[in-house]
Amino acid sequence: MKKILPEEEEKRKKAIFESMSPRRQKHILKKGYENWEPFQEPKDPIDIRKDKSKRTTQSLVREFLQTKNFEEYSNAYGRGVFELCLGLINNDDRYRGMYEFSVWYRELLKREGHE
């Protein structure tokens, strides 16, 4: 399926193609010049990924740690918060399991009067 490009983009595409080595040009021609897309958008880096609330990992961690007194947590605590946050945003089963167990355990302690 041939994409119709505006005239300016077609000129840029041709200029990029012509500046390439003959070997690279041959590779593109083999796959089809019309299918070649030199203007692809870059993928988001991992630290820009956002959760359902549209917050980044960094902003979630910062927001959570601001609810604590600085004396209440250590560097290891902060690293744990960050690691769990990153795992949850990436929908990693390991971290989802840790989160769900934590929620369940807190409710268990409440039901039994330990909190």
Sequence and secondary structure as in RCSB ss.txt:
>XXXX:A:sequence
MKKILPEEEEKRKKAIFESMSPRRQKHILKKGYENWEPFQEPKDPIDIRKDKSKRTTQSLVREFLQTKNFEEYSN
AYGRGVFELCLGLINNDDRYRGMYEFSVWYRELLKREGHE
>XXXX:A:secstr
      HHHHHHHHHHHHHS HHHHHHHHHH GGG  TT      GGG B TTS BHHHHHHHHHTTS GGG  H
HHHHHHHHHHHHHHTT HHHHHHHHHHHHHHHHHHHTT  
